[in-house]
Amino acid sequence: MKREPHREHVTRPAVNILYVTDSPTVSGAEHVLLHYLDAWRPPHHRTHVLLRRTNTRLIAQLEKRGIPFLATDSFSDAIIRTTARPDELVHFTKAFLGIRREMQALAREFPYELVHSISYPTSLYVALAVGTSVPHIWHEHNIKRIHAFNRPIYRFVGDRCARVIGPSNAVIGALGQAVEASKLLTVYNGIDLSRFTPDGSVRESARRGLQLGEHDLGVALAGQLLPYKGHRALIAVAARLREALPRARYFIVGALENPPYEAELRALIREKHLDDRVVFTGWRTDMHAVLQAMDVLVVPTETPEPAALGLMEAMALGQALVASRTGGTPELVTDGETGLLFAPGDTAQFASALLRLGTDRELRVELGRAARARALAAFGLDRHLAEMERLYRTASS
């Protein structure tokens, strides 16, 4: 279904928006970015992206959409961190100066009126490059650990921003330790509800493609292949529930971009004799279909989860959810009403929740129905875009 443009986009002057991201891959934050690029095209807004040259997945998406971009090698190859080591400071300084030059040169080709940075440290690059000369919105997608050593740097960035936004109160609460409260705002992410709508034929086709039988229980963990996402906990629970859920099959969904960790997980799967139960799907462009094929989506994150897009998408599809009670997750999922929550790292609670849903189809339907109602009421993309539009107009006026 083609999205109709917002009226305010049409009747108000367009804004030149530069999006900046130093991410090496496409994760939730970049999916949010792609929503903006899809929604705001001339004559509504003009957009440009500055990104890391090695982020080939995002570059492919930009080329597919015809979005202008500048791919650069100036971003640091090492993770930006608070340090006093002279060699690291020299390295980071070169990276900051490189991005500053890139942004100055880009301004002559694309005179941007607003910069939208995708998470820290991208916001630090931008703050050092433009200061307060161009309105800057820092969009933080992660829950940051702020302490005495790094607090002045976060405050420095916040002071140079028009607004600092995050997808949950958990994200904003962490930033509030350093950033002025008047600049902080929670803006829940949005999803395209027309795309994430339950469809029986899509579910049947996807289940066939994944070789899920009529009576099999499909359980998915979707996201980046990173240790804190809880894959080891899922494997432990799968072994624990081997006899209780004999028809369960577990799908690890996401790009296989972490070979050492993938090897560790595959070894653990073999050790637990789960080779016939656990499947790595790799990168999928049809997440709406993969999610519909499942009976339960699990989000067993062991560190605070900011506000998982996968949770919102599964809720919109009316899926049953099991998630760890971390970060912004309880803001999205109400325990016992729209899903089941458990204490992070507690595999006994995790197994109990999954067993409860795996053996009670009526409960899965009931929780899924309530989850979809919540998503329709609160997580629509149109609502999110309208709120971002107001922020852009306020910041650039």
N, C-alpha and C positions, 0 to 999 in steps of 0.2 A: 504494500500500500504506500503510495507516494505521500510524503509529508507536505502539508500545506505550510507556507511560510507564515511566521507570526506577523500580524498587521503592523506592529511597531517596528519590525525590521524594514518594512516597505516604506513607511511614511517618514522615517527619520534618516538623517544622513548616515552613510556608511562609515565604518571605522576601519582603519588599517590595523590589523591585529597580527603581531608576531608571537608565535608559540615557540617556546624553547624547551628542549628536553635533552638531557645527557644520558638517557637510558640506553643500555646496549641491546635491548630487546623490546618486544611488545608484551606489556603486562596490563593490569587493570587500568593504570593511569593513562596509558597510551590508547586503550579502547575508549576511555572518556574523551580524550583528545580527538579521536576520529569522529565521535559524535558531533563535536563542535565543527569540524571541517566539513562534515556532510551537511550540517544545518545552515551554516553561514557562508553563502557564496554570493558573488556580485549579482544584483546590485545591493544586496543586504549588507554584507561586510566583505572586505577583502582580507585574505589570510595568507600567511607565509610561515614556514616552519624552519627553524634552525635545529639541526640534530646531528648526532654522531654518525660518521660515515659507515661505521661497522654495524649500525642497526639496520641490517638489510631487510628484515621483516617489515619495519615501519616504512622504509623507503619504497618497498614494493607496494604497500597500501597507498602511499601518497601518489606514486606513479599511476596506479590503477584509477585513482580519483582525479588525476590531473591537477593536483595541488602543488603550487610552486614551493620549492624548498632549497635550502643550502645545507649540504652534507659537509661536515668539517672533521679534520683530524686534531683540532685544537683542544678538545676536551681531554682532561687527564685520563691516562690509562689506569692509573692507580685510583682507588676509592678516596675521594676527598674526606679528610678527617681532621679533627683538631689535633695539632701536633706542635712540638717545639724543636723537632729535628731539623737542622739547617738544610740537609739535602732534600728532604721532603718539601720544606717551605719554598726552596728554589724551584723545584719541579712544579708545585702548585701555582706559584706566581707566574711561571711561563704559560701555564694553561689559562689562567685568568686573563693575562695580557693578550693571549691569542684570541680568546673569545671577544674581548673588548674590540680588538681590531676588526674581527669578523662582523660584529654588530655595527660598528661605525661604517664599514664599507657597505653593508647591506642597507643601511638607512638611506644611502644615496640612490640605491636601486628601488627600494621599497620603503618609502618614508612612513614607518610605523608610528602610530599614535598611541598604542597600548601594547605592553608586553605581558604575556601570560606565561609564567614559568611553571613547569611541571615538576613539583617536589624539590626538596633540598637534596643535593647542593646546587641544582640548576638555579634556584633563586639567589644563591650567593654569587654565582657567575654574573647573573643579570644585575644584581645590586652593585657589584663592583664595576660593571660596564657602563650603566646608565645613571646610577645614583638616583636622584629624584627628577632628572630632566625629562623623563618619559614615565607616565603612569604605569605602575607595575603591580600586577596581581600575582601573588604567590599562592599556588594551589598545592597544598601539602597533602599527599595521599598516604602518608605513613605516620605511625605514632612514634615521635622522636623522644629519645632519652636526653633530657636536658639537665646539665649539672653545672657546678660552679665554673668549670674550665671552659665549656663551650657556650654558656649562657650569653656572654657579651657578643659573640658572633651572631647568634640567633637574634639578639636584640638589634644589632647593627642592620641585619637584613630587614627585619620587621619595620624599623624606623624609615626605611627607604621604599616601603611598599604603600600603595594606596589602600589595599585590603589584603588580608591573609585569610584564606578559606580552607576548609577541610571537610571531608565527607561524613564526619560523625563528631559528636560531642567529645568522644574519647581523643580524637586527633587534636581538636581545638583545646581541650583541657590541658594536654601536654604542652602545646605551644604557649599557652597562657602563662607558663612559668618564666617566659622571656619576652613575649610580644605584648605590646599595649593592648588592653582588653577592647578598646574602642575599634581596633582594626580587625578583630577576629570575628569570623562568622561561619557557622555550620551550614553547609549546602549539601544535602544528601544527593548522592548520584542518581541519575535517571536511566531508565532502560526503555528501549523501543517496545512498547507493549503490543504493537501490531505484529512484531516478529516473535515475541515470546508469548504465544497464545496456544493453549492446548489443542492438539490436532491428532485424532486417533490414527489417521492414515500415516502421518509422519512418524508417530510412535512405532507402529507396526513395521514400517519400512526400516527404521533405524535399528530396531531390535533384530530384525533379520540380518542386517549388515553386521551387527556385532555378535551374531550367532547366539542370541538369547532366546531360549525356548519359552513357550507360553507360561510355564510354571516356574521358570527361573526367576530369581530375585536379583535385579541389577542394582549394584551399589557403586557410586562414582565419587572419586575425589578429584576435583578439577583445579588446575592452577600450575604455577611454576614448580619445577622440580627442585625444591629447596628443602633442606632438613627441617626447618621450623614449620613446614606446612602439615606435618603429622603423618607422612606416609608410613613410617615405621610403626606408629601406633595403629594404623589401619591394618597392617600386616599382622601385628600381634593379636588384634581383635578377630581377624579372619581365622587365625589358627585356633583361637579360643572358642569360636562359634562353629567350628568345622562340623560337629555332629548336630548341633541345634539348628543350624541353617544349611542343610545339605545341598540345597539348590542355589545357594548364593554364589554370584560371581562378582568380582571386584575389579573396577576399571580405574586405572591411574591415567588421567586425561591431561595432556599438556605437552609442550615441546620438550624433547629430550636433549636439553642443552647443558646438562651437568653430568658428564660421563662418569666421574668418580662416584658420585652419589647414586647414580643409576646402577652402577656395578654393585655397590653396597646393597641396594634394595633387591636386586636380582639374586644376590647370594643369600640374603635373608629369606627370600621367597623359596629358594631351593631347600634351605635348611629346615623350613617349616613345612615342606612338602605341599606347597600351594601353587605349583607350576600350572595346574589345570584350573585354578581358581582366580588368579590375578593376571590382568591384561594391561599392558602399556599401549595406549592408543596412539601416542605421539601427538603432534600438532594437529588440531582439527579446526577447519573453518566453518563447520556446521554444528556449533555448540548447541543451538536451539534444538536440533534433532537428537544429538547425543544425550542431552539432559532429559528430553522426553522419553527416551528409551529406558531410562532408569526408574527404579522404584523408590530409591532413597539416595539423596545427596548428602555426603558427609563433609564437614569442614572442621577437622580436628586440629586446627592451628595451635601450636604450643606457645607462641608469643602473641602479644596483643594484635588482633586483626583489626585494621582500620574500619573497613566497611566493605566487605567482599561483594563485588559485582555478581559473582557466581551465585551468592545467596539470593540476591534480588531477582536474578533471572530464573532461578529454580522456583522461587516464590510465585513469580508471575505465571509460571507453567503449572502451578498447583502441585508441586512436588513435596514429598515428605522430607524433612530436614533433621539431621543430627549435627550439632555444632558445639565446639568448645565455648565456654562462657568467657570470652576474652574481648578486650577493647570495645569496639563499636558493635559487635555482634548482638548483644542483648538489646541494643537500640533498634535493630532490624527484626529480630526473632524473639517473640514472647514465649518463654518456656511453658510447654503444656498447651499452648493455644495455637501457635503457628509453627511449631517445631519443638524438638527436644534438645535441651542444653546439658552439658556435663562439664565438670571441672577440668581445665586443661591439664593434660598429662595423666589423667586418671583413666587407665584403660579398662578398669572394672566398670566404672560408670558409663564409659563409651560403649562397651560391649552390652551392658544392660539396656541402654537406650536403643541400640541397633537391633537387639533381639526383640525388644518390645514392638518396634515398627515392622521388623521382618516377619513376625508371626501374626500381625493384626492388620489385615488389609483395611478394615473399616476405619481404624485409627489413622492409617496413612491417608485415606481419602478425606477424613474429617480435618486433619491438620493441613493437608494440601489445599482444601477449599478455603480455609481461613487465611492461609498464607497468600493465596491469590488475591483475596479481597483486600488484604493489607497492601499488597504491591500495587493494585489498581488505584487505591486511594492515595498512596504516598510516594510511589517510586516511578511515576511516569516521566518519560524523557521531555515531553512538552513543558511540564512544570519546572524541571531542572533548567531547561534552556531559557525559559522566561525569567527565572531568577538570575541566571548568569547575564542575560541581556540587560537587566536593570543594573547589575554591578558594573558592567562595561560602560554603560551610559553615564553612570555617576562618576566613575573613575576618570573617564576621558573628557568630561564636560568642563 
